[in-house]
């Protein structure tokens, strides 16, 4: 699986022509190792307070999915 690198993300959706993947946002890890899910991602995927998320590793990449999707 080839996931493209988005070097110039500045708040706008970036779509890779090669793979049709869309960059929806970025987040930094806090000193408590917490991450904020960007609003655009929350709205598009209907994440809500109390949802359980899973971090899934595949081929050296980490994916964030709702636990019911695993």
Secondary structure, DSSP 8 states (H G I E B T S, - for coil): ------TT-SSS-EE-TTT--EE-------TTS-----HHHHHHTT--TT--EEEEEETTEEEEEEGGG-
